[in-house]
Amino acid sequence: MGLISVLAAAAVAWIYGALHYMTLSKPWMEAAGIPRGADGRPQGNGSALPFLLSAVAMVVVAGFMRHIFATSGVTTPGAGLVSGLGIGAFFILPWIAINNAYGMKPPLLTVIDGGYAVIGCGVIGLVLTLF
């Protein structure tokens, strides 16, 4: 589990995130309160910054998950998947739920964002243990 596995895991999770949010774009934008134009597309400046930040964040998450796996002896794909799902479900999802609750966001936003966190961490865990 070295640098290549971290970058591969981050890339796969980032791609999964693109598919997740493209599939759920309409309910996600509504739940997040993102204004849309008449064409249904989000209004904004079209900056690439969120995409860049999410890619960097995926590398950070995958890198630290690699560290956690190395120090805890997680080495098989099954253990990587289950451990990743656990990290997403028991570390990241509750934090998202807290932030959304205080921000008075609809529960659907927590389901969509939390679902990405759980599955994305599962994917990272799986990919990290394939190498």
N, CA, C and O of each residue as an XYZ file, in Angstrom:
524
protein
N       0.855     -1.188      0.000
C       0.000      0.000      0.000
C       0.893      1.242      0.000
O       1.208      1.786      1.058
N       1.288      1.673     -1.162
C       2.156      2.832     -1.276
C       1.467      3.991     -1.974
O       0.241      4.076     -2.040
N       2.297      4.868     -2.486
C       1.800      6.078     -3.136
C       0.884      5.761     -4.315
O      -0.135      6.426     -4.505
N       1.237      4.760     -5.098
C       0.414      4.417     -6.267
C      -0.976      3.977     -5.819
O      -1.973      4.367     -6.427
N      -1.053      3.168     -4.761
C      -2.370      2.720     -4.290
C      -3.184      3.886     -3.738
O      -4.403      3.926     -3.908
N      -2.525      4.828     -3.082
C      -3.225      6.011     -2.557
C      -3.787      6.837     -3.712
O      -4.948      7.245     -3.680
N      -2.970      7.079     -4.721
C      -3.432      7.870     -5.870
C      -4.533      7.143     -6.637
O      -5.493      7.769     -7.087
N      -4.399      5.833     -6.788
C      -5.436      5.060     -7.479
C      -6.742      5.074     -6.690
O      -7.816      5.255     -7.263
N      -6.647      4.883     -5.381
C      -7.849      4.885     -4.535
C      -8.527      6.251     -4.571
O      -9.752      6.342     -4.648
N      -7.727      7.307     -4.513
C      -8.276      8.663     -4.567
C      -8.961      8.912     -5.906
O     -10.043      9.496     -5.957
N      -8.329      8.470     -6.984
C      -8.903      8.673     -8.324
C     -10.222      7.918     -8.482
O     -11.190      8.461     -9.014
N     -10.260      6.680     -8.026
C     -11.490      5.892     -8.153
C     -12.603      6.507     -7.306
O     -13.746      6.581     -7.757
N     -12.290      6.948     -6.093
C     -13.298      7.580     -5.236
C     -13.777      8.897     -5.833
O     -14.963      9.216     -5.744
N     -12.883      9.661     -6.435
C     -13.249     10.932     -7.060
C     -14.176     10.680     -8.244
O     -15.166     11.387     -8.425
N     -13.855      9.680     -9.042
C     -14.716      9.326    -10.185
C     -16.072      8.832     -9.685
O     -17.112      9.188    -10.238
N     -16.054      8.003     -8.626
C     -17.327      7.560     -8.060
C     -18.148      8.780     -7.609
O     -19.358      8.827     -7.829
N     -17.500      9.748     -6.990
C     -18.195     10.958     -6.541
C     -18.826     11.712     -7.695
O     -19.944     12.213     -7.579
N     -18.112     11.793     -8.811
C     -18.678     12.462     -9.990
C     -19.937     11.744    -10.450
O     -20.943     12.384    -10.757
N     -19.886     10.426    -10.497
C     -21.064      9.649    -10.908
C     -22.204      9.773     -9.893
O     -23.367      9.910    -10.272
N     -21.866      9.723     -8.625
C     -22.855      9.838     -7.547
C     -23.614     11.161     -7.650
O     -24.845     11.191     -7.634
N     -22.857     12.251     -7.756
C     -23.495     13.567     -7.770
C     -24.122     13.911     -9.118
O     -25.066     14.699     -9.168
N     -23.619     13.340    -10.213
C     -24.300     13.552    -11.498
C     -25.659     12.851    -11.479
O     -26.655     13.387    -11.964
N     -25.682     11.657    -10.917
C     -26.932     10.897    -10.836
C     -27.947     11.593     -9.932
O     -29.144     11.594    -10.220
N     -27.474     12.174     -8.855
C     -28.358     12.797     -7.858
C     -28.303     14.314     -7.904
O     -28.602     14.974     -6.908
N     -27.925     14.875     -9.045
C     -27.696     16.323     -9.115
C     -28.931     17.151     -8.778
O     -28.837     18.121     -8.026
N     -30.079     16.781     -9.323
C     -31.271     17.599     -9.073
C     -31.691     17.573     -7.611
O     -31.860     18.640     -7.021
N     -31.869     16.399     -6.992
C     -32.245     16.424     -5.577
C     -31.150     17.009     -4.689
O     -31.448     17.640     -3.675
N     -29.892     16.806     -5.057
C     -28.809     17.360     -4.256
C     -28.814     18.883     -4.311
O     -28.706     19.539     -3.275
N     -28.938     19.456     -5.515
C     -28.958     20.923     -5.631
C     -30.143     21.512     -4.880
O     -30.022     22.560     -4.246
N     -31.282     20.844     -4.951
C     -32.459     21.334     -4.233
C     -32.227     21.269     -2.724
O     -32.494     22.238     -2.013
N     -31.735     20.138     -2.237
C     -31.502     19.979     -0.798
C     -30.410     20.918     -0.294
O     -30.475     21.407      0.834
N     -29.414     21.165     -1.130
C     -28.308     22.045     -0.738
C     -28.665     23.523     -0.891
O     -27.941     24.392     -0.405
N     -29.776     23.804     -1.562
C     -30.187     25.193     -1.758
C     -29.369     25.911     -2.812
O     -29.176     27.124     -2.729
N     -28.889     25.183     -3.793
C     -28.087     25.786     -4.864
C     -29.034     26.343     -5.926
O     -29.830     25.597     -6.498
N     -28.954     27.637     -6.191
C     -29.852     28.215     -7.194
C     -29.544     27.687     -8.594
O     -28.387     27.494     -8.967
N     -30.607     27.463     -9.349
C     -30.457     26.969    -10.722
C     -31.108     27.943    -11.685
O     -32.074     28.629    -11.349
N     -30.561     27.987    -12.881
C     -31.123     28.819    -13.932
C     -32.288     28.118    -14.603
O     -32.663     27.013    -14.213
N     -32.856     28.754    -15.606
C     -33.998     28.198    -16.333
C     -33.638     26.874    -17.009
O     -34.503     26.028    -17.234
N     -32.359     26.705    -17.329
C     -31.924     25.463    -17.968
C     -31.683     24.332    -16.964
O     -31.333     23.219    -17.357
N     -31.871     24.615    -15.658
C     -31.682     23.602    -14.626
C     -30.255     23.472    -14.131
O     -29.983     22.713    -13.200
N     -29.345     24.206    -14.746
C     -27.936     24.146    -14.340
C     -27.693     25.115    -13.188
O     -28.366     26.140    -13.076
N     -26.734     24.788    -12.339
C     -26.455     25.688    -11.216
C     -25.956     27.038    -11.690
O     -25.201     27.139    -12.658
N     -26.396     28.078    -10.986
C     -25.917     29.421    -11.295
C     -24.634     29.640    -10.518
O     -24.544     29.264     -9.350
N     -23.677     30.222    -11.131
C     -22.399     30.465    -10.473
C     -21.353     30.823    -11.499
O     -21.648     31.035    -12.675
N     -20.126     30.885    -11.028
C     -19.049     31.315    -11.921
C     -18.410     30.152    -12.682
O     -17.528     30.385    -13.508
N     -18.822     28.920    -12.432
C     -18.276     27.779    -13.156
C     -16.829     27.477    -12.810
O     -16.101     26.914    -13.627
N     -16.408     27.842    -11.620
C     -15.027     27.636    -11.194
C     -14.689     26.150    -11.110
O     -15.524     25.327    -10.735
N     -13.467     25.830    -11.461
C     -12.961     24.458    -11.343
C     -12.447     24.174     -9.935
O     -12.079     23.040     -9.631
N     -12.418     25.188     -9.074
C     -11.850     25.037     -7.737
C     -12.490     23.908     -6.926
O     -11.756     23.140     -6.304
N     -13.819     23.765     -6.898
C     -14.383     22.650     -6.118
C     -13.898     21.278     -6.597
O     -13.714     20.369     -5.788
N     -13.693     21.128     -7.894
C     -13.223     19.852     -8.435
C     -11.778     19.591     -8.013
O     -11.414     18.467     -7.669
N     -10.964     20.641     -8.043
C      -9.571     20.520     -7.623
C      -9.478     20.220     -6.129
O      -8.728     19.339     -5.707
N     -10.247     20.960     -5.336
C     -10.234     20.724     -3.885
C     -10.707     19.317     -3.538
O     -10.152     18.678     -2.644
N     -11.725     18.835     -4.238
C     -12.214     17.486     -3.940
C     -11.176     16.436     -4.324
O     -11.059     15.417     -3.643
N     -10.430     16.656     -5.388
C      -9.374     15.718     -5.772
C      -8.272     15.687     -4.716
O      -7.802     14.615     -4.333
N      -7.865     16.856     -4.252
C      -6.845     16.930     -3.203
C      -7.366     16.268     -1.925
O      -6.637     15.523     -1.270
N      -8.613     16.534     -1.575
C      -9.195     15.938     -0.368
C      -9.225     14.413     -0.464
O      -8.981     13.727      0.528
N      -9.518     13.886     -1.631
C      -9.534     12.424     -1.806
C      -8.147     11.836     -1.588
O      -8.020     10.751     -1.021
N      -7.099     12.541     -2.032
C      -5.736     12.066     -1.803
C      -5.430     12.081     -0.299
O      -4.813     11.149      0.217
N      -5.856     13.124      0.396
C      -5.635     13.211      1.841
C      -6.362     12.076      2.564
O      -5.779     11.407      3.418
N      -7.625     11.862      2.223
C      -8.402     10.795      2.860
C      -7.776      9.434      2.569
O      -7.576      8.633      3.482
N      -7.468      9.176      1.307
C      -6.870      7.886      0.938
C      -5.513      7.698      1.622
O      -5.180      6.597      2.062
N      -4.746      8.765      1.706
C      -3.435      8.679      2.362
C      -3.550      8.335      3.828
O      -2.794      7.506      4.334
N      -4.488      8.962      4.520
C      -4.605      8.647      5.937
C      -5.271      7.293      6.158
O      -4.943      6.593      7.116
N      -6.201      6.917      5.283
C      -6.770      5.577      5.396
C      -5.670      4.534      5.182
O      -5.670      3.498      5.847
N      -4.752      4.790      4.281
C      -3.632      3.873      4.076
C      -2.830      3.735      5.364
O      -2.445      2.630      5.748
N      -2.582      4.860      6.028
C      -1.844      4.839      7.296
C      -2.607      4.027      8.348
O      -2.025      3.192      9.042
N      -3.900      4.278      8.457
C      -4.722      3.535      9.420
C      -4.668      2.039      9.111
O      -4.499      1.221     10.015
N      -4.811      1.689      7.848
C      -4.799      0.273      7.458
C      -3.439     -0.360      7.768
O      -3.376     -1.482      8.272
N      -2.367      0.350      7.471
C      -1.028     -0.198      7.708
C      -0.780     -0.430      9.196
O      -0.184     -1.438      9.576
N      -1.228      0.481     10.026
C      -0.982      0.337     11.465
C      -1.945     -0.637     12.134
O      -1.671     -1.120     13.233
N      -3.069     -0.929     11.483
C      -4.023     -1.875     12.079
C      -4.050     -3.229     11.400
O      -4.842     -4.094     11.776
N      -3.206     -3.425     10.417
C      -3.113     -4.730      9.781
C      -4.237     -5.057      8.809
O      -4.524     -6.230      8.567
N      -4.873     -4.041      8.251
C      -5.920     -4.271      7.244
C      -5.213     -4.488      5.911
O      -4.619     -3.562      5.360
N      -5.279     -5.722      5.392
C      -4.515     -6.033      4.186
C      -5.320     -6.724      3.089
O      -4.874     -6.769      1.943
N      -6.478     -7.254      3.409
C      -7.252     -7.965      2.387
C      -8.347     -7.069      1.820
O      -8.815     -6.156      2.501
N      -8.755     -7.321      0.588
C      -9.816     -6.491      0.001
C     -11.113     -6.494      0.819
O     -11.762     -5.455      0.947
N     -11.489     -7.632      1.366
C     -12.703     -7.679      2.186
C     -12.587     -6.811      3.428
O     -13.507     -6.070      3.774
N     -11.438     -6.913      4.096
C     -11.211     -6.089      5.287
C     -11.103     -4.614      4.918
O     -11.560     -3.749      5.665
N     -10.500     -4.328      3.766
C     -10.391     -2.939      3.314
C     -11.746     -2.333      3.022
O     -12.020     -1.190      3.388
N     -12.599     -3.111      2.355
C     -13.943     -2.632      2.042
C     -14.742     -2.379      3.317
O     -15.334     -1.312      3.480
N     -14.758     -3.353      4.214
C     -15.528     -3.211      5.458
C     -14.977     -2.078      6.322
O     -15.742     -1.307      6.901
N     -13.656     -1.979      6.408
C     -13.051     -0.901      7.196
C     -13.356      0.468      6.585
O     -13.645      1.424      7.304
N     -13.290      0.554      5.253
C     -13.621      1.809      4.581
C     -15.068      2.197      4.786
O     -15.371      3.358      5.062
N     -15.970      1.227      4.653
C     -17.390      1.511      4.895
C     -17.600      1.977      6.334
O     -18.393      2.884      6.589
N     -16.889      1.355      7.266
C     -17.000      1.757      8.675
C     -16.500      3.166      8.921
O     -17.117      3.929      9.664
N     -15.385      3.515      8.300
C     -14.859      4.881      8.439
C     -15.880      5.883      7.902
O     -16.153      6.904      8.533
N     -16.432      5.583      6.744
C     -17.438      6.481      6.173
C     -18.681      6.571      7.038
O     -19.193      7.662      7.288
N     -19.173      5.407      7.503
C     -20.436      5.368      8.252
C     -20.318      5.883      9.682
O     -21.260      6.479     10.205
N     -19.162      5.657     10.321
C     -19.062      5.977     11.745
C     -18.173      7.165     12.069
O     -18.164      7.627     13.211
N     -17.421      7.676     11.089
C     -16.642      8.897     11.297
C     -17.204     10.051     10.478
O     -17.514     11.110     11.024
N     -17.337      9.850      9.175
C     -17.662     10.964      8.295
C     -19.154     11.263      8.257
O     -19.546     12.425      8.363
N     -19.982     10.257      8.111
C     -21.437     10.472      8.052
C     -21.966     11.203      9.287
O     -22.741     12.146      9.129
N     -21.587     10.818     10.505
C     -22.094     11.579     11.655
C     -21.679     13.043     11.637
O     -22.449     13.914     12.043
N     -20.468     13.317     11.169
C     -19.999     14.708     11.116
C     -20.825     15.500     10.112
O     -21.209     16.639     10.374
N     -21.096     14.891      8.962
C     -21.951     15.540      7.962
C     -23.338     15.787      8.544
O     -23.911     16.860      8.352
N     -23.875     14.806      9.250
C     -25.212     14.932      9.850
C     -25.252     16.082     10.857
O     -26.214     16.849     10.891
N     -24.215     16.197     11.668
C     -24.151     17.293     12.651
C     -24.131     18.640     11.937
O     -24.903     19.538     12.273
N     -23.242     18.778     10.947
C     -23.142     20.051     10.217
C     -24.464     20.407      9.549
O     -24.901     21.556      9.604
N     -25.098     19.424      8.920
C     -26.360     19.696      8.243
C     -27.484     19.999      9.219
O     -28.348     20.826      8.929
N     -27.485     19.349     10.361
C     -28.524     19.619     11.367
C     -28.419     21.049     11.886
O     -29.424     21.754     11.974
N     -27.211     21.477     12.228
C     -27.037     22.851     12.709
C     -27.298     23.876     11.616
O     -27.736     24.991     11.896
N     -27.027     23.497     10.366
C     -27.276     24.390      9.241
C     -28.722     24.362      8.774
O     -29.075     25.017      7.793
N     -29.570     23.595      9.485
C     -31.007     23.474      9.158
C     -31.213     22.995      7.723
O     -32.137     23.438      7.040
N     -30.352     22.094      7.275
C     -30.457     21.541      5.924
C     -31.430     20.368      5.931
O     -31.601     19.717      6.961
N     -32.060     20.093      4.811
C     -32.985     18.960      4.736
C     -32.258     17.633      4.955
O     -31.106     17.482      4.546
N     -32.921     16.675      5.595
C     -32.297     15.359      5.819
C     -31.816     14.697      4.528
O     -30.853     13.930      4.550
N     -32.473     14.985      3.409
C     -32.048     14.393      2.139
C     -30.606     14.761      1.803
O     -29.889     13.961      1.202
N     -30.178     15.952      2.180
C     -28.799     16.357      1.911
C     -27.829     15.449      2.674
O     -26.786     15.062      2.145
N     -28.176     15.119      3.903
C     -27.338     14.208      4.687
C     -27.310     12.818      4.065
O     -26.265     12.168      4.036
N     -28.446     12.369      3.571
C     -28.498     11.052      2.925
C     -27.606     11.032      1.683
O     -26.846     10.085      1.481
N     -27.695     12.067      0.856
C     -26.909     12.107     -0.383
C     -25.419     12.259     -0.085
O     -24.602     11.488     -0.588
N     -25.066     13.251      0.732
C     -23.656     13.481      1.038
C     -23.081     12.348      1.889
O     -21.952     11.910      1.672
N     -23.861     11.885      2.850
C     -23.404     10.784      3.695
C     -23.255      9.495      2.916
O     -22.328      8.721      3.155
N     -24.167      9.261      1.982
C     -24.055      8.075      1.132
C     -22.770      8.089      0.337
O     -22.110      7.061      0.188
N     -22.414      9.256     -0.175
C     -21.152      9.372     -0.909
C     -19.969      9.092      0.019
O     -19.027      8.400     -0.367
N     -20.016      9.626      1.234
C     -18.915      9.414      2.170
C     -18.743      7.938      2.501
O     -17.623      7.428      2.517
N     -19.840      7.260      2.761
C     -19.765      5.843      3.130
C     -19.260      5.003      1.957
O     -18.309      4.236      2.103
N     -19.889      5.147      0.815
C     -19.499      4.331     -0.338
C     -18.110      4.737     -0.840
O     -17.301      3.883     -1.204
N     -17.842      6.040     -0.857
C     -16.526      6.504     -1.295
C     -15.400      5.965     -0.424
O     -14.360      5.557     -0.942
N     -15.594      5.959      0.891
C     -14.574      5.392      1.781
C     -14.470      3.886      1.594
O     -13.379      3.324      1.686
N     -15.589      3.229      1.335
C     -15.548      1.800      1.036
C     -14.717      1.527     -0.206
O     -13.900      0.607     -0.233
N     -14.935      2.340     -1.234
C     -14.172      2.199     -2.479
C     -12.681      2.430     -2.215
O     -11.836      1.678     -2.700
N     -12.369      3.463     -1.452
C     -10.960      3.736     -1.126
C     -10.362      2.540     -0.406
O      -9.269      2.090     -0.752
N     -11.069      2.020      0.598
C     -10.568      0.875      1.346
C     -10.329     -0.339      0.476
O      -9.330     -1.043      0.628
N     -11.250     -0.577     -0.431
C     -11.113     -1.712     -1.346
C      -9.905     -1.545     -2.251
O      -9.082     -2.452     -2.374
N      -9.800     -0.381     -2.885
C      -8.695     -0.138     -3.833
C      -7.334     -0.173     -3.112
O      -6.364     -0.708     -3.648
N      -7.267      0.388     -1.914
C      -6.001      0.385     -1.185
C      -5.488     -1.031     -0.932
O      -4.278     -1.259     -0.917
N      -6.386     -1.967     -0.737
C      -5.973     -3.334     -0.394
C      -5.838     -4.236     -1.618
O      -5.504     -5.413     -1.482
N      -6.089     -3.705     -2.794
C      -5.912     -4.497     -4.015
C      -4.462     -4.508     -4.482
O      -4.074     -5.389     -5.249
N      -3.662     -3.561     -4.042
C      -2.275     -3.447     -4.492
C      -1.335     -4.131     -3.536
O      -0.124     -4.135     -3.757
